[in-house]
């Protein structure tokens, strides 16, 4: 497995059109609420994916993140990402990508923390606290609150 291919598959999946159908909504306001959420999830996913790109995360660590969101977002080598809809694809697909990427980041950061603690014992606090500091520093308070809290 190649980390670059997984990242590109996620990027392509996130860039996909939502297919939101405004006829499914009683009024414009409720449709726009969902639409804004879809846009926010896309922005969050792209920001987290950029952190993954700049990190030393391995393909295996990234693939482990696909357990999040009930495993409905999957990656198949050569095919890319595929999503199994729960209720409404338009409002779920980017949230699933965010959950997967956040899970991968979280596990990698906490594993690195635990490994450093085991090697030298100089680190203070818990792995969870370290993850929250890492996420706030690299992604900001809003994304940290939505996906890591």
C-alpha positions as CSV (number, residue, x, y, z in Angstrom):
1,X,0.0,0.0,0.0
2,X,1.2,3.4,-0.9
3,X,0.4,6.3,1.5
4,X,0.3,8.8,-1.4
5,X,-2.4,6.8,-3.2
6,X,-4.5,6.6,0.0
7,X,-4.2,10.4,0.4
8,X,-5.1,11.0,-3.2
9,X,-8.1,8.7,-2.9
10,X,-9.3,10.6,0.1
11,X,-8.8,13.9,-1.6
12,X,-10.8,12.8,-4.6
13,X,-13.6,11.4,-2.3
14,X,-13.8,14.7,-0.4
15,X,-13.9,16.7,-3.6
16,X,-16.8,14.7,-4.9
17,X,-20.1,16.5,-5.2
18,X,-22.6,15.9,-2.5
19,X,-25.7,15.4,-4.6
20,X,-27.8,17.3,-2.1
21,X,-31.4,17.5,-3.4
22,X,-33.1,20.7,-2.2
23,X,-36.4,19.1,-3.0
24,X,-35.9,16.8,0.1
25,X,-36.3,19.9,2.3
26,X,-39.4,21.7,3.5
27,X,-37.7,25.1,3.2
28,X,-34.6,26.8,2.0
29,X,-33.3,27.5,5.5
30,X,-33.2,23.9,6.5
31,X,-31.5,22.9,3.2
32,X,-28.9,25.6,3.6
33,X,-28.2,24.5,7.2
34,X,-27.2,21.1,5.8
35,X,-25.4,22.6,2.9
36,X,-23.2,24.8,5.1
37,X,-22.5,21.7,7.3
38,X,-21.4,19.8,4.1
39,X,-19.1,22.7,3.2
40,X,-17.6,22.9,6.7
41,X,-16.9,19.1,6.7
42,X,-15.1,19.5,3.4
43,X,-13.0,22.3,4.7
44,X,-12.2,20.3,7.9
45,X,-11.3,17.2,5.9
46,X,-9.0,19.1,3.6
47,X,-7.2,20.7,6.6
48,X,-6.8,17.4,8.3
49,X,-5.6,15.7,5.1
50,X,-3.0,18.4,4.8
51,X,-1.7,17.6,8.3
52,X,-1.5,13.9,7.3
53,X,0.5,14.9,4.2
54,X,3.0,16.8,6.2
55,X,3.3,14.2,8.9
56,X,5.4,11.0,8.9
57,X,2.2,8.9,9.2
58,X,2.6,5.5,7.5
59,X,0.1,3.9,5.1
60,X,-0.8,1.3,7.8
61,X,-1.6,4.0,10.3
62,X,-3.7,5.8,7.8
63,X,-5.5,2.7,6.8
64,X,-6.2,2.0,10.5
65,X,-8.3,5.2,10.6
66,X,-10.9,3.6,8.3
67,X,-12.3,1.7,11.3
68,X,-14.0,5.0,12.3
69,X,-17.5,5.9,11.3
70,X,-18.7,2.3,11.7
71,X,-16.3,1.3,8.9
72,X,-18.7,2.7,6.2
73,X,-15.9,4.5,4.4
74,X,-13.5,2.0,2.9
75,X,-10.4,2.1,0.8
76,X,-9.6,-0.5,-1.8
77,X,-6.2,-0.4,-3.5
78,X,-6.7,0.4,-7.2
79,X,-10.3,1.5,-6.7
80,X,-10.1,4.3,-4.2
81,X,-12.6,5.2,-1.5
82,X,-16.1,3.9,-1.3
83,X,-18.9,4.9,1.1
84,X,-21.9,2.9,2.3
85,X,-24.7,5.4,3.1
86,X,-26.4,5.3,6.5
87,X,-29.3,7.7,5.8
88,X,-28.4,10.5,3.4
89,X,-25.2,10.4,1.5
90,X,-25.0,14.2,1.0
91,X,-24.8,14.9,4.7
92,X,-22.6,12.0,5.7
93,X,-19.8,11.4,3.2
94,X,-17.5,14.2,4.2
95,X,-18.2,13.7,7.9
96,X,-17.1,10.1,7.4
97,X,-13.9,11.3,5.8
98,X,-13.3,13.7,8.7
99,X,-13.9,10.9,11.2
100,X,-11.5,8.5,9.4
101,X,-8.7,11.1,9.1
102,X,-9.2,12.3,12.7
103,X,-9.0,8.7,13.9
104,X,-5.8,8.1,11.9
105,X,-4.2,11.3,13.2
106,X,-5.3,10.6,16.8
107,X,-4.0,7.1,16.9
108,X,-0.7,8.0,15.3
109,X,-0.1,10.9,17.6
110,X,-1.0,9.0,20.7
111,X,1.1,6.0,19.6
112,X,4.1,8.4,19.1
113,X,3.5,9.9,22.5
114,X,3.3,6.5,24.2
115,X,6.4,5.3,22.4
116,X,8.3,8.4,23.5
117,X,7.1,8.0,27.1
118,X,8.3,4.4,27.1
119,X,11.7,5.2,25.7
120,X,12.7,8.2,27.8
121,X,9.9,8.8,30.3
122,X,10.4,12.6,30.1
123,X,7.0,13.4,28.6
124,X,4.3,14.6,31.0
125,X,0.5,14.3,30.8
126,X,-1.6,11.7,29.0
127,X,-1.6,10.6,25.4
128,X,-5.1,12.2,25.1
129,X,-3.9,15.5,26.4
130,X,-1.0,15.4,24.0
131,X,-3.3,14.7,21.1
132,X,-5.6,17.7,22.0
133,X,-2.5,20.0,22.2
134,X,-1.3,18.7,18.8
135,X,-4.7,19.1,17.2
136,X,-5.2,22.6,18.5
137,X,-1.7,23.6,17.4
138,X,-2.0,22.1,13.9
139,X,-5.7,22.4,13.1
140,X,-7.1,25.1,15.4
141,X,-9.6,25.1,18.2
142,X,-12.7,24.7,16.0
143,X,-11.6,21.5,14.1
144,X,-10.2,20.1,17.4
145,X,-13.6,20.6,19.1
146,X,-15.6,19.0,16.3
147,X,-13.4,16.0,15.6
148,X,-11.1,15.3,18.5
149,X,-13.1,16.3,21.6
